[in-house]
């Protein structure tokens, strides 16, 4: 197992040193407990109703894991505090919007396109290809993290929430060197739904940004996901109310194991699943998470991180196959090798399969995106299973059932 140590910039290390001194002197302590964070969210909003209390189980598991597993340095604690408080704020606003604007939730959703599949299997590229259609709407990172404007925010352009995300992005990027080569994302770029699920506190966004191992063990065991998908559908209705003419194009690998909840809450969704060699996918996800975790933790338990990823994928993919065996014509498959070879044809085939209108304007936009976003545009991503205490044989053996089911041998 090869460690890839990434040192924080000097100013960030200095801030951590000061934070440690203040903590040791009892002058400053960011308390990661429910009461403190909930009171902060209430103070920011002037609201107090968080809605259905089911979310508290995930919140408490997350905070417990952040304290016991994550080995957070002072900046990591600060970032965790900000992430959790933001999602509590958004939860308060969702509950309030349900009360004050019930008409939003009476409007049916236009059938969205939802991309699922293992992370690193082409989901992002396909998502962004589909989003170039002027009839489609992909949700950017800043909106997924902050769906609701604060009541006292001026309605200027650009949106104040976008400006906040840009400031956060400028703060975080120096802490994650090389991240653009792994997954290029900015506040304005289309992102995946796991960000929106943050306000349910049953979301992979926390595992992505923080080394919360016992939380992800809890997450992996969750079988009843209907309530969080119900709240997800409410968020989509809120987003749609601002631009009802366009169809959502959505994506998240997390959906892969929860298709049963998607079809209950979004029965008309057009589901596309991408497929790639799971050895490549798991190894690449390990590299992605390790890069993020080094930004917030004094020491990352690489082996525990890697095995939690493998455990999660085994459960997700078994759930996916079980759903698909009962619903054999519900999902359209895209295979990575064919997609990379012929991205425009693959996109056109998706349109044809779902009966969507395709014209020369859309084809030109898709072609343009392909030409302007070549592989390694933002740098080369190098990784191997062995970097994270795994082996190709170990991954292949655990996920062979998936490779066999979808015939990924060629």
N, C-alpha and C positions, 0 to 999 in steps of 0.2 A: 504494500500500500504506500503510495507516494503522496506526501503532504505538499500542498501548494500554498505556502504561506504568503499572504498579501498584507503588507503593512499599511495601516491607515496613514493618510497625510499628517504632517507634523501638527497642524492646527487642531486636528481631531484628536490626536494623541494627547496634546496639551489639555484639551477640554476634558478628556477622560481622567487625566491626572488630577486636575482641579476637582472634578466630581468625586473622585475617590477620597481626596482630602476632606472635602465638605461632608461626605457621608461618614467618614471616620470620626469627625468632630461633632457629629450629630446635628449639623447645621442644615443639611439638605438631604432629603430622602424622597424619591419618587415612589409612592406607595402603590403597588399594583394590586389593589383590592377592590372588590365590587363597589362597596359603599363610597369610597373616595372618588372613583371614576364616574359612578352614576351621579353623584352630587355635582361634579364638574360639568357633566353633560346637561343636567337640569339648569345649572347656573347660566350656561351659554345660551340656552334656548328659552328659558322661562317656562318650560313644559315639565310634566312629571309622569306622564303615562307612557310606558314602554310597550304597551300592548300585551299580547299573549306571552305569559311568563315562561313558555317552553325554552326560550333563548337562554335562560339563566344557566341551564345545565352546561351548555357549551362555553359560555362566558367563564363560569367558575373553573371548568376543566382547563381552559386556556390560561387563566391567571395562575392557577396552581402549577401548570407546566412551565410557564414563563419563569416562575420563581425557582422551581426545583430542577429543571432540565436545561434551561437555555444558557446559563452561565453568562448573563448579560453584563456588559460593561456599562458605565453611566450613560453614554450616548445611546446604547441599546435600550436601556430602561426608558429613556426619554422618548425614543421612537415608538416603543411599545405603548407607552402611555398615550401618545398622540394618535396612534392607529386605533386603539380600543375606544378612546373617548370620541373620536370622530364617528365610529360606527354606532356608538350609543346615541350620539346626536342625531344621526340619520334615522335611527329607529324611532326616536321621539317624533321626528318630523313626519315619518310615514304614518304613525298612529294618528297624529293630529290631522294629516291630510285625509285619512279615511273618515274622520269625523266631520271635517269642514267642507270637503268637496266630494261627497259620495257619488256625484254624477260621473266623475272620472272612472270609477270602478264599475260603472254600468255599461261602459262602451266595450263591445267585443274587440279583441285584438285581431289585426290582420294576421293571417298565418305567417309566422316567421320561418326563416331558414336557420336551422341550428346545426352547427358543425361539432361533432364529437370525435373521439379517437384518442389514442395515447398522446400525451404531450411529446413534442418533437417529431411528430409523424406528418407534418405538413399542415396542421390545423391553422396556424397563423397566416401562412402564405395564401392558403385557399380563402380564408376569411377576408383578407384584405383584397384579394382579387374580386370576390363577390361584392365587396363594398364599393367598388368603383362605378357600379351601375347607378345612374342618377335617380333611379326609382327605389333604390335601397338605402337603408340607414344603418350604419354600424356605430356602436356607442363608444365614445372615447374614454380613456382611462379616468380623466378628471370627473366626468359625469357619473361613471360607475361608482367611484369612491364617494362622491358628494352629489347624490341625486337631487337634493333639496336645497334651494337657496335660503340663506338666513333672512328672516323677515326685515331686518334693518339694512340689508345690502342694497345699494343703489343698482338699478337695472341698467348699468352701463355695458358697453361692449369694448373690450372683451369682458366676459363674465368674471366677476370677482373670484369665483371658485376655481376658474382656470388659472388665474394669476397666483392663487395660493398653491395650486399643484405645481406650477412652474417653479416657484420658490423652493418647494419641497424637493423637486427634482434636481435643482441646482445643488442643494445641500447633500443629497444622497449619492449622486453620480460619482464624486471623487472617492466614495467609500466602496464602490463596486467596480474596480478597474477591470476592463475586459467584458463587461456585461453586454455591450452593444453587439459584440461578435456572437454572443449566445442568443440573446433575444433583444432586438432593438425595439424600444418603446419610449414614447414621450407622452406628456399629458394629453396631446391632441390626437395621438394615433389610436386606431380601433384596438380595443382590448377585450379580454375574455370576461365572462360573467362571474367568475369566482370573486372578482372585486365587489360586485353587487351583493353577493351572498354574505359579505362581511357583517351586515347588520342582523343576520340571523345567528351569528356566532357559531355557525355550522358550515365552515368554509375552508377551502384549501389555501385561501389567501394568507392565513396566519401561518400555516406550515411553510409556505413559500418564503415568507419574509423572516420568519423566526424559527430557531431550532427547538420547537415545542413537541418533543417526541411522545410524551404520554398523551398529549392532546390528539396527535394524529392516530395513536392507537385507539383512543376513544372514537374518533371520527370514523375510522375504518370499520368499526363494529356497528355503526348506526344503520339500522334497517328501515326505520320509518322516516322518510324524508319528505312526506307530503306537505307538511306545514311550511317548511322552508321554500318549497317550490310554489306553494300558494302565494307566499309573500313575494317571491321572485316575479310571479305573474302580475301582482299588484304594481311592482316597480315598473314593469314593462308598460302597464296601462298609464302610469304617470308620465313616462317618457313619450308614449304615443300621443298623449293629450297635447303635447307641444308641437307635434308634426305628424298629424294623422294620415297623411297621404302616402307615406313611404312604408315599405316593408322592412322589418328588422332583419339584419343578418347578424347572427350571434354565434359565438363559439366558446367552448370550454371543455377541456379533457375531462373535467370532473363530471360532466353529464353522462359520460360513457357508461357508468355503472348505475345510473338512475333514470334510465329511459322510461321505466314504469311510472315514475312520478311526472316526467315531462308529458307523457300522453294523457295523464289524468288532468293536469292543469292547463296544458296547451295541446288539446287533441288534434288540431289541424296543422301542427308544426311539420315542416318538411325537414327530415333529419338526414344528414350526410355524415358518414363515418369514414375517417381516414385510417389507413393501415400501413405499418412499417415494421421492419424487423425489431422485435422487442429488445434485443440486446443493445442496439443503437439507441433506442428511445430511453431505456432505463439509465444507461451510462450518461447520456446527455442531460437528463433531468438531474442526476446526481451532481453534475458539474454546475448546473444552473443554481440549484439550491445551496450548494457549498459556497458559491460566490456571494450570494445574498447573506448567508448565515455568518460568514466571516466579518461582515460589516457591523454586526450587532453583538457578537459573542466573543468572550475572552478565549474560548477554546471550543472547537466544534468536535463532537463525537462522530467522526466520519462513518465508522462502521454502523453505528446505530441509525444514523441518518439514511444510509444506503439501504439497510434492511427494512426500514419503515416504508421506503419507497417501493421496494419489491413486494412487501406484504400488501400494500394498498393496491397495487396493480393486479395482483392475483385476485383479490376480492372484487375489484371493479370489473375486470374482464370476465370473471365467472358470472357475475350478475348480468353483464351485457349479453353474453351468449344465452343465458337462461331466458332473458326477455326475447331475444331474436328468434329462438326456437319456437316460442309461442306466437310470435308476430313476424313470420318469415318475409313479408313484403313491405315492412314498415320503414326500412332504412336503406338508403342508397350508398353503396360502397365505392370508395376511391382508394386506389393502391398507389403508394408513394412513388414507386419506380415509373409507373405509367404517367402519373401526374407530373413528375419532374421532366419527363421526356416530352410531354405534350400538354402543357398547362392550359392553353387556350381551348384545345379540343375537350379536355376534361371539364372545364367550366361550361362550355357549350352543352356537353352531354348532361350536366346537372340541370341546366335550364330545360332541356328537352324532356328529361325524365319527369320533372314536376310540372310541365306544361307552362313554363314561364316564357314571356316574350323575349326573343333574342334578335338583335338587329346589328347593322354594321357599326353604328355608333358605340354600342356596348363592346363589340369585338375589338374595335380600335382602342378603346380605353383599357381593356384587359391586356391587349398586346403592348400598349404603352407601359403599363405597370410592370409587366414581365421584363421588358427591355431595360427599364430603369431600376430594377431591383434584383440584379444578378446575385447569385450565391457569393457569400463572403464580401459583399459590398461594405459591410461594417467591420471587417476583420475575420480572421480564421479562428474557428473554434476547435481546439484539439482536446481530446479526452479519451479515457479508456475505462473499462469496468474495474481494472486492477487499481486504478487511482483511488478507488473507494472501498477496497477490501472485498470486492466481488470478483467474479470471473465470468467469461462468456458462457462457459458450461453451466454455471450455477443459474444464471438468468434464463438460459435456454431451457433448462430442465424444469424450472418453476413455471414457466409460461409456455411450455410446449403445447399445452391444450389449446391455447389461443392461436399459435402459428398453424397448428394442424387444422383447426376449425375453419380458418380463412385461407388455408393453403398458401402460406407465405414462404414456402421453400424455394421459390424461384422469382 
